[in-house]
Amino acid sequence: MPLTRAEISKRYREKQKLINLEAFKEKERIRGNLNYKKIKNEPFENQQIKNEPFENQQIENEPFENIHIEKNNFDKDTSKKHLIDLNILKIDDTGFIIYKPLTKRINPLNKSKLQPQTIQLYFNSFKKIYYKFTNNHMDDKFQNELLFLLNNKPYDIHFIKDKLYFLKKDLYLFIKSLNKNELQYVYSIITRIKGFAFIVKSLYPYLVLKQNQYQHSRDNVYLNNIDKIKFHKLSFDKNDIMNIINSNNYHLTPREKLIFGLFTLFPVRRPIDYNRMILTSIEPHNEHKKIISDRNNYYFNGKFYFYRTKNKDIQLFIVPPELNLLINNYIKDRNYNSLLLTDNNKTFTNSTFTIHIRKVFNKIFGISFSAVELRHYYSTYVNDLVKNKLLTDKEHKLICDMMNHSYEENKKYAYQLS
């Protein structure tokens, strides 16, 4: 009797497992990512989200939590980079692998508008990279032309090509000298220069390799001894959190209670989402019309309006009543500042806000927690609830959105408990 399609598929999968188990797992993971894209925008109960990508912008890449860089042509389609075959041309005497360049660019010339902090990050990084490799400082004209390039202003293409001519002679020595982040920054710059298609096609396989290595390092990561101690000191149970907030043992100020509540009573977001949050007496309507670098997030009438997020999503969420009370207790006597959180009536810098988060948690638990750690531990907590069937996949996806995480990214962000 002829085999059914399902039986043929099963036999094929079993054969692939035997041939190369790791390659099979990688293909399955990619297939899962692609399938997830089809269901990503399903509506969820009690969720009010409007995805509104900024015109001519791409989503940011997020290799590490504390790095904020614009997503460029390399990352326009996450699935593509994993489907590229890494064909080895040769291996040099030191063991460095030279991969065959792509036959065609993945994307055309990159003209996306970069945020000011991203431009500064690329500029400062490239100055160091250039000096490290050439042993020459960038002159004033080179620095100006690079800034023109990053700001999408007319630049001297011939001058830039002349200064970067060493890439055509020593490209693989240059690639060899770069770490993962430097490689990403260089690629982000090179994709914006006309006439550098061959360099772009040569760099791309190394981005694929490093991204695959990074993703592999995140799979099945277990808590180390320090993480175990920290994770088990925390509780994201609402009753435990409210007992701490209402206790007189910790002598928490209204601001400290609010900081603690923001990172325990609401799915844990990045600190910067609250650092740029403004109090408003009217519902914001036209913020989405602004360029992304000019937008702010808002609190209004028991709701969070996130207009400026890492992945460019525009999001609206109802604030839990317990957290809403903490907000109102903190702002009720204030008429001097429009920001949700202030540092002695001044705006928090990103670094001072993260320091305050550490101090608040240290005051409560006797050990400090970074915002990144809290996101990891909260993801671990949520994924464990799903694993034990105390939370549905649908509820999990909503929580991921509230964290400004993709569903797949959140699962990778969680530690394995056993």
MIFIMI-863548 format. One record per residue (C-alpha): x, y, z; residue in one letter. Coordinates in pm, 1 decimal, m for minus. Layout:
BEGIN
R         xx         yy         zz   residuo
R          X          Y          Z         A
...
END
This chain:
BEGIN
R         xx         yy         zz   residuo
R        0.0        0.0        0.0         M
R      145.2      342.5      m93.7         P
R      261.6      567.8      188.2         L
R       52.6      868.5      285.9         T
R      197.6     1218.2      262.5         R
R      227.7     1231.7      641.6         A
R      420.4      901.7      648.9         E
R      655.2     1021.1      374.1         I
R      715.0     1345.1      565.5         S
R      781.0     1155.4      889.1         K
R     1034.8      923.0      723.4         R
R     1210.9     1217.4      564.6         Y
R     1236.3     1399.2      899.1         R
R     1373.3     1090.2     1071.9         E
R     1633.4     1051.9      798.9         K
R     1740.8     1416.5      835.1         Q
R     1780.6     1367.9     1209.4         K
R     2015.9     1078.0     1152.7         L
R     2220.5     1265.7      893.5         I
R     2272.8     1584.1     1101.6         N
R     2074.7     1636.2     1420.4         L
R     2196.5     1993.4     1483.0         E
R     2114.0     2102.8     1128.9         A
R     1769.7     1944.6     1162.4         F
R     1704.2     2133.7     1488.5         K
R     1811.9     2461.3     1326.4         E
R     1577.6     2408.6     1030.0         K
R     1292.1     2327.8     1266.3         E
R     1360.7     2644.2     1464.5         R
R     1358.1     2852.9     1146.0         I
R     1034.7     2686.2     1034.2         R
R      882.4     2765.9     1371.8         G
R      982.1     3131.1     1335.9         N
R      824.8     3151.3      992.4         L
R      504.8     2984.9     1111.2         N
R      489.1     3222.7     1405.5         Y
R      488.7     3521.5     1171.3         K
R      155.5     3399.2     1033.4         K
R      m11.9     3409.0     1374.6         I
R      177.7     3702.7     1521.6         K
R     m100.1     3954.4     1464.0         N
R     m390.8     3748.9     1597.2         E
R     m611.6     3962.8     1825.5         P
R     m599.4     3891.0     2197.8         F
R     m859.2     3963.9     2461.7         E
R     m813.0     4291.3     2652.4         N
R     m525.6     4391.0     2424.0         Q
R     m516.9     4722.1     2243.8         Q
R     m218.0     4734.7     2014.3         I
R     m163.1     4922.5     1696.9         K
R      140.5     4822.4     1494.4         N
R      244.9     5126.9     1299.5         E
R      594.1     5100.4     1154.7         P
R      756.3     5438.0     1096.4         F
R      782.5     5526.6      729.5         E
R     1114.1     5426.5      571.5         N
R     1241.6     5280.5      898.0         Q
R     1339.1     4924.4      980.4         Q
R     1306.7     4747.6     1313.3         I
R     1603.0     4755.9     1547.8         E
R     1826.6     4455.9     1587.7         N
R     1857.5     4337.7     1945.2         E
R     2163.7     4123.7     1991.5         P
R     2198.7     4236.4     2351.3         F
R     1955.4     4405.8     2586.3         E
R     2169.1     4711.6     2656.0         N
R     2257.5     4789.6     2295.5         I
R     2022.7     5015.4     2102.2         H
R     2100.6     5008.8     1732.3         I
R     1889.4     5059.1     1426.5         E
R     1795.9     4754.2     1229.4         K
R     1940.3     4779.3      879.6         N
R     1932.6     4583.3      556.3         N
R     2089.8     4280.1      723.2         F
R     1793.9     4244.0      954.4         D
R     1504.9     4340.7      729.6         K
R     1394.4     3980.5      713.7         D
R     1522.5     3775.5     1006.3         T
R     1444.6     3447.1      838.2         S
R     1659.0     3519.9      532.8         K
R     1985.1     3543.3      717.8         K
R     1948.3     3191.7      858.0         H
R     1863.6     3044.2      519.3         L
R     2186.8     3164.0      357.1         I
R     2432.8     2880.2      298.5         D
R     2777.7     2949.9      441.5         L
R     3006.8     2820.1      168.4         N
R     3373.0     2801.9      267.0         I
R     3623.4     2928.1       10.5         L
R     3933.1     2850.8      214.3         K
R     4082.4     2850.3      561.9         I
R     4393.5     3058.6      627.3         D
R     4701.4     2956.0      825.7         D
R     4550.4     3080.0     1152.8         T
R     4231.3     2880.2     1104.3         G
R     4021.9     3182.3      999.5         F
R     3747.9     3075.1      759.4         I
R     3693.2     3278.3      443.0         I
R     3336.2     3238.3      324.8         Y
R     3212.2     3276.1      m29.1         K
R     3042.7     3616.6      m78.3         P
R     2675.5     3628.2     m167.0         L
R     2601.1     3632.3     m537.1         T
R     2349.6     3911.2     m483.3         K
R     2285.2     4170.8     m213.8         R
R     2003.6     4078.4       23.5         I
R     1866.8     4433.2       13.4         N
R     1929.4     4750.3     m189.1         P
R     2121.0     5055.8      m66.7         L
R     2025.7     5132.2      292.7         N
R     1862.1     5475.9      327.2         K
R     1679.4     5429.4      656.7         S
R     1666.1     5729.5      888.9         K
R     1881.4     5670.8     1195.7         L
R     1806.3     5805.3     1539.7         Q
R     2060.1     6057.4     1679.3         P
R     2188.2     5817.9     1947.2         Q
R     2235.7     5548.4     1684.5         T
R     2432.4     5783.4     1462.2         I
R     2656.5     5870.2     1756.1         Q
R     2703.5     5503.7     1840.4         L
R     2804.9     5413.4     1483.8         Y
R     3028.4     5718.9     1450.9         F
R     3217.8     5668.7     1778.3         N
R     3253.9     5295.5     1720.1         S
R     3385.7     5336.5     1367.5         F
R     3644.9     5591.9     1482.0         K
R     3785.8     5332.8     1723.1         K
R     3763.8     5051.1     1468.3         I
R     3938.7     5260.8     1203.0         Y
R     4222.6     5358.3     1434.7         Y
R     4263.9     5005.0     1567.2         K
R     4305.6     4862.6     1216.9         F
R     4488.9     5140.7     1029.0         T
R     4673.1     5300.6     1322.4         N
R     4553.9     5636.4     1185.0         N
R     4309.4     5880.3     1333.2         H
R     4017.2     5994.8     1119.9         M
R     4081.9     6350.2     1001.1         D
R     3818.3     6620.8     1030.7         D
R     3698.2     6586.8      671.0         K
R     3660.4     6209.9      706.9         F
R     3459.4     6255.8     1027.1         Q
R     3234.8     6515.7      864.6         N
R     3173.3     6305.1      554.4         E
R     3088.7     6001.6      769.0         L
R     2836.3     6209.1      966.2         L
R     2684.1     6334.8      639.1         F
R     2651.4     5973.6      525.5         L
R     2484.3     5860.1      848.3         L
R     2246.3     6157.2      841.5         N
R     2143.6     6086.2      480.2         N
R     2298.5     6412.1      362.5         K
R     2503.3     6455.5       43.0         P
R     2856.7     6328.8       99.4         Y
R     3180.1     6308.1     m100.1         D
R     3156.1     5951.8     m227.8         I
R     3502.0     5959.5     m387.6         H
R     3663.4     6076.9      m65.6         F
R     3487.1     5805.2      137.4         I
R     3589.5     5537.0     m112.2         K
R     3949.7     5656.2     m101.8         D
R     3958.2     5642.7      279.1         K
R     3805.8     5295.4      281.8         L
R     4017.1     5156.6       m0.6         Y
R     4197.6     4934.1      250.5         F
R     3879.2     4724.6      270.1         L
R     3927.2     4610.8      m87.7         K
R     4287.3     4508.4      m17.6         K
R     4262.7     4365.2      333.9         D
R     3893.4     4288.3      376.1         L
R     3929.9     3952.0      548.0         Y
R     4206.1     4074.4      778.8         L
R     3968.7     4356.5      871.6         F
R     3675.4     4120.9      931.4         I
R     3901.4     3901.7     1141.3         K
R     3975.9     4196.1     1373.6         S
R     3609.8     4273.0     1450.3         L
R     3395.4     4148.8     1734.4         N
R     3022.8     4082.9     1688.3         K
R     2903.1     4434.4     1764.2         N
R     3178.6     4600.7     1561.4         E
R     3090.4     4381.1     1265.8         L
R     2727.1     4489.3     1291.4         Q
R     2820.6     4859.6     1311.3         Y
R     3057.3     4836.7     1013.3         V
R     2798.0     4650.9      808.3         Y
R     2535.0     4910.8      897.3         S
R     2763.3     5185.3      764.5         I
R     2888.5     5003.3      453.8         I
R     2534.6     4921.0      338.9         T
R     2475.9     5296.4      305.2         R
R     2768.2     5360.8       66.6         I
R     2721.3     5343.4     m309.0         K
R     2954.8     5109.8     m495.7         G
R     3034.3     4884.4     m198.7         F
R     2811.3     4594.6     m300.1         A
R     3096.6     4342.3     m308.7         F
R     3205.1     4435.2       45.1         I
R     2843.2     4408.2      162.3         V
R     2810.3     4063.0        3.9         K
R     3140.5     3955.4      162.3         S
R     3049.4     4080.2      510.9         L
R     2704.9     3924.6      517.6         Y
R     2804.3     3558.5      575.9         P
R     2997.1     3662.0      888.6         Y
R     2689.3     3836.4     1026.6         L
R     2493.2     3518.9      966.3         V
R     2761.1     3314.2     1141.6         L
R     2782.0     3542.0     1446.0         K
R     2404.7     3570.4     1475.4         Q
R     2368.8     3192.7     1459.6         N
R     2638.0     3154.7     1726.2         Q
R     2459.0     3408.2     1944.4         Y
R     2122.7     3239.0     1902.9         Q
R     2277.0     2900.2     1975.5         H
R     2432.5     3035.6     2294.9         S
R     2087.0     3146.6     2409.9         R
R     1918.5     2810.1     2362.2         D
R     1864.3     2606.2     2677.5         N
R     2059.3     2843.6     2904.7         V
R     2039.1     2734.9     3267.0         Y
R     2059.8     2951.4     3577.3         L
R     2407.1     2970.2     3725.2         N
R     2451.3     2972.4     4101.9         N
R     2426.2     3350.2     4137.0         I
R     2122.3     3367.3     3909.3         D
R     1954.7     3091.7     4110.9         K
R     1998.7     3289.0     4433.8         I
R     1866.4     3606.8     4274.2         K
R     1577.7     3440.9     4092.8         F
R     1450.5     3265.5     4405.8         H
R     1473.0     3585.0     4611.9         K
R     1231.1     3753.1     4373.6         L
R      859.1     3698.6     4351.7         S
R      634.9     3823.5     4074.1         F
R      324.5     3710.0     4259.5         D
R       96.7     4011.3     4305.3         K
R       20.5     3933.9     4671.3         N
R      390.1     3912.3     4758.5         D
R      460.0     4237.5     4574.8         I
R      177.2     4424.3     4748.4         M
R      288.1     4293.0     5088.4         N
R      629.4     4451.8     5026.9         I
R      479.5     4779.7     4904.0         I
R      238.5     4806.3     5198.8         N
R      495.9     4702.8     5458.9         S
R      661.3     4958.3     5684.0         N
R      974.8     4743.5     5711.8         N
R     1140.6     4877.8     5398.6         Y
R     1070.3     5252.1     5444.9         H
R     1003.6     5297.8     5074.2         L
R      929.6     5645.4     4941.5         T
R      639.2     5692.1     4694.4         P
R      891.6     5709.4     4410.2         R
R     1067.3     5391.4     4523.5         E
R      733.7     5212.7     4548.3         K
R      651.9     5323.1     4195.3         L
R      988.3     5208.3     4056.2         I
R      943.4     4873.0     4228.1         F
R      587.5     4844.3     4095.8         G
R      681.6     4931.8     3738.4         L
R      917.8     4633.4     3728.6         F
R      699.0     4383.2     3910.8         T
R      329.9     4470.2     3867.2         L
R      351.3     4518.5     3490.0         F
R      532.0     4284.3     3247.5         P
R      891.0     4403.6     3274.4         V
R      979.8     4652.6     3002.9         R
R     1304.3     4834.6     2929.1         R
R     1372.4     5127.3     3166.9         P
R     1395.6     5372.9     2877.6         I
R     1025.1     5314.7     2801.9         D
R      940.7     5482.6     3134.7         Y
R     1229.7     5726.1     3136.2         N
R     1077.0     5911.1     2841.5         R
R      717.9     5885.0     2968.4         M
R      521.7     6207.4     3007.5         I
R      210.8     6281.1     3213.2         L
R      m67.0     6434.2     3006.8         T
R     m412.0     6570.2     3088.3         S
R     m550.0     6488.2     2742.1         I
R     m532.7     6171.6     2540.2         E
R     m239.1     6182.9     2294.9         P
R     m349.9     6155.7     1932.4         H
R      m87.4     6294.6     1694.9         N
R      232.0     6148.3     1838.2         E
R      246.0     5881.7     1567.4         H
R      283.6     6154.7     1303.9         K
R      618.6     6264.3     1447.0         K
R      949.9     6113.7     1345.9         I
R     1047.4     5836.0     1584.0         I
R     1329.5     6030.6     1753.2         S
R     1085.3     6309.5     1850.8         D
R      818.2     6085.6     2001.1         R
R      751.1     6027.1     2368.7         N
R      557.0     5776.1     2574.9         N
R      261.4     5891.9     2785.6         Y
R       58.8     5811.9     3093.1         Y
R     m303.0     5927.4     3075.7         F
R     m606.8     5826.8     3276.9         N
R     m483.8     5484.0     3384.8         G
R     m326.3     5391.2     3051.8         K
R       26.1     5361.1     2913.8         F
R       76.3     5496.0     2561.8         Y
R      401.7     5363.7     2415.3         F
R      482.1     5560.0     2099.6         Y
R      855.6     5516.1     2106.8         R
R      962.8     5155.2     2144.7         T
R     1258.5     4945.8     2043.8         K
R     1074.0     4763.8     1765.2         N
R      879.0     5076.4     1657.5         K
R      541.1     4931.5     1762.7         D
R      283.9     5176.1     1894.6         I
R      115.5     5023.1     2196.8         Q
R     m165.3     5108.6     2438.2         L
R     m218.4     4916.6     2761.9         F
R     m443.4     4957.3     3062.4         I
R     m236.8     4998.2     3380.0         V
R     m316.1     4741.3     3653.1         P
R     m509.8     4909.6     3938.2         P
R     m237.8     4840.5     4197.3         E
R       25.2     5007.2     3979.7         L
R     m210.3     5288.7     3887.2         N
R     m253.9     5367.7     4258.8         L
R      124.2     5389.7     4300.7         L
R      145.1     5630.8     4007.0         I
R     m127.6     5854.3     4145.2         N
R       22.2     5850.1     4496.5         N
R      352.9     5963.5     4351.2         Y
R      222.1     6238.1     4122.5         I
R      m76.9     6367.6     4321.7         K
R      109.1     6654.4     4487.3         D
R      325.2     6736.8     4189.3         R
R      266.7     7036.6     3969.5         N
R      626.2     7106.3     3876.2         Y
R      712.2     6843.5     3618.7         N
R      542.7     6664.5     3332.7         S
R      756.2     6351.2     3353.8         L
R      627.3     6034.7     3514.8         L
R      955.3     5987.3     3703.5         L
R     1200.6     6256.9     3806.4         T
R     1539.0     6275.0     3975.3         D
R     1512.2     6567.9     4215.7         N
R     1281.9     6748.6     3973.8         N
R     1514.2     6670.7     3682.3         K
R     1499.6     6416.6     3405.2         T
R     1660.3     6082.4     3481.8         F
R     1946.4     5993.6     3254.4         T
R     1939.7     5632.3     3138.1         N
R     2234.5     5545.7     3362.0         S
R     2097.7     5715.7     3675.5         T
R     1759.9     5547.9     3630.6         F
R     1917.9     5202.8     3609.6         T
R     2119.3     5284.0     3923.5         I
R     1798.2     5380.1     4105.4         H
R     1636.5     5051.8     4001.7         I
R     1931.5     4862.9     4150.7         R
R     1912.9     5065.2     4472.1         K
R     1539.0     5008.2     4518.6         V
R     1566.6     4631.9     4477.2         F
R     1876.1     4622.9     4698.6         N
R     1682.1     4810.8     4968.3         K
R     1410.4     4542.2     4958.1         I
R     1601.9     4220.4     4896.0         F
R     1951.3     4303.4     5019.8         G
R     2088.1     4240.3     4670.7         I
R     2073.0     4457.6     4361.8         S
R     1896.6     4361.2     4038.4         F
R     1962.9     4521.1     3703.7         S
R     1675.5     4594.4     3467.2         A
R     1816.9     4337.9     3223.4         V
R     1820.9     4072.5     3494.4         E
R     1462.6     4153.8     3587.5         L
R     1354.1     4102.5     3226.2         R
R     1535.2     3770.0     3213.8         H
R     1388.8     3653.2     3545.7         Y
R     1038.9     3768.9     3459.8         Y
R     1058.0     3586.6     3125.9         S
R     1176.9     3277.8     3313.3         T
R      887.7     3309.3     3557.8         Y
R      628.3     3348.0     3280.1         V
R      765.1     3065.1     3067.2         N
R      762.7     2837.3     3371.4         D
R      394.8     2919.4     3425.2         L
R      324.9     2819.8     3064.6         V
R      526.1     2502.0     3103.1         K
R      320.8     2406.1     3409.9         N
R       m4.3     2495.9     3229.9         K
R      m78.8     2783.4     3468.5         L
R      m74.9     3025.7     3176.8         L
R     m206.7     2974.1     2825.5         T
R       m7.8     3042.1     2509.1         D
R     m256.2     3317.1     2428.3         K
R     m193.2     3485.6     2764.2         E
R      179.5     3437.4     2715.8         H
R      171.1     3615.6     2379.5         K
R      m10.9     3909.9     2534.6         L
R      251.2     3934.0     2808.7         I
R      526.0     3924.1     2544.0         C
R      365.5     4220.0     2368.2         D
R      339.4     4407.4     2696.8         M
R      712.0     4348.7     2744.1         M
R      770.4     4468.5     2385.6         N
R      909.7     4124.8     2306.3         H
R      828.6     3885.5     2027.3         S
R      689.4     3550.2     2135.2         Y
R      996.2     3359.7     2015.6         E
R     1237.6     3614.8     2159.0         E
R     1074.6     3589.7     2499.8         N
R     1113.5     3213.1     2508.5         K
R     1483.7     3251.4     2433.4         K
R     1513.4     3520.0     2699.2         Y
R     1400.9     3279.5     2969.4         A
R     1637.2     3056.2     3161.7         Y
R     1576.0     2684.5     3187.9         Q
R     1485.8     2593.1     3545.4         L
R     1545.6     2219.2     3515.1         S
END
